[in-house]
């Protein structure tokens, strides 16, 4: 059971991290785009991120929480708990910075006008994604550590 939990937790966590890494890699160029290009990309490219992303992030948190419960009393437990908490912090960063900016950016579609504060919205979205990536990366590393502890692997 623990082996399956580890496997699926790693898959979900890796896919979550992959989505965040994509945002990280595109951040540099997007900070130099014109408002028109930024508007065009932001209102069209991320449709499926909003559908798949929450499923993966919440799935990661749930799987890691179940895994941590199963690992109670082992050395892996600490790493699994910290991994789950890091994913939760990532979600918190997303809700604090990215979600409000994303909501306003989506409003651009309806009005077809770019607001004067678009640079601030862009910064909140881009740097919020960077903050979320940092917590997701930490969460993934901690999860991997929880899996690599040899004594616990032999136990399962």
N, C-alpha and C positions, 0 to 999 in steps of 0.2 A: 504493500500500500504506500509506504513512504517513498519508494522508488518512483512510483507513478506520480505522486504528488510533486516530488522534486522535478521530474521531467516536465510536467505541464506548467509548474510554476516558472521554470527556466524559460520555456517557450513563450509564455505570456509576457514575462518580464523582458525578454529579448525583443519581442515585437513592439512592446511599449517603448523601450529604449530606442529602437530603430526609428520610430515615428519622431521622437524628440531629436534624434541625431539629424534627421532630415531638416528639421527647422534650424538646428544649429549651423549646418553646412550652408544653408541658403541665406542666413542672416546678414553676412558681410555684404554681398551684392545688393540685397534688398534695401539696405540702409542708404544706398546711393541712387536708387531709382527715382524717377519722376513721380509726382502724385498720381498721374494718369496710369502709368504702368503698375504701380503698387496697388491701386484701386482694382485694376483689371485682374491681377493675380489673386489678390486677397478675396475677391468676391466670386472666384471661379475654381481655384485649385484645391481648396481645402474641404470640399463637400464630403468626401468619404472619410477624411480624418475625423470629422465630427460624428460620424456614425460608428466607425470602427474603434476610434481612440478610447471613448469611455468604456466600451465593452472590454478592451484589453487592460486598461488601467484598473478598473474595478475587479476584473477577473484576476489580475496579478495580486491585488490586495487580499482578495478572498482566499486564493490558493495558498499564498504565503502565510496567511493567518491560520489556515487549517494545518499547514505543514508545521508551523511553529508549535501549535497545540500538540501535534503528534511527536514533536521532538523534545517536549518538556523533560527536563532532567538530563539532557545531553549538552555537550559543548556547542553543538550546532544551534541550539535554541536561541542563544543570544544573537547570533548573526541573523537568524530568520526573523526574529522580532524586530531588530533594527532595520532590516530590509523592508519589512512591511511598514514600519513607521516612516521610513524615507519615502516610500511611494505615497503615503498619506500626505507628507509634507509637500511633495511634488504637486499633488492634487490641490493642496491649499494655495500654493504659489499660483497655480493655473487659475483658481477661482478669484484670487485677489487681484491679479494683474492682467492675465490674458483674456478671461471671460468678459470683463467689462469693455475692454478694447474691441474684442471680437463682436460684441453686440452692437457697438456703435459703427464698426466697419460694415456689418451686414446692413445697417440702416442706409448706408451709401447706395446700395442696390436700389432701394425703393425711391430715393430722392434723386439719384444720379448726380449728386453734387458732393464734392469733396470738402469737408469742413475745414475751417481755418486751423483747428488744432490737430490736423492729421499727423503732424510730426510727433506730437506727444502720444497719440494713439499708436503710431508705428513703434515708438520706443517702448511703450508698455507691452505691446504684443511681442515684439522681438526679444526684449530683455527678459520678459516674463517667461518666454519659452526657454531661454538660456538658463534661468533659475530652475525651472522645472526639470530641464535636462540634467542639471547638476545633481539634484536629488534622485532622479531616476538612475543615473550612472552609479551613484553611491549605493542605491538599493540593489541594483543588479550585482555589483561587486560583493556586497554583503551576502546576497543569496548564493552566489558562487562559492564563497568561503564556507557557507553552511553546508554545501554539498560536498566540498572537498575534504572535510575533516574525516580522515580515514577510519578512525575507530567507530564513528557513527555510521559510516557507510556499511561497514561490516555487520553492524547491529541490525540493519534493515535487510 
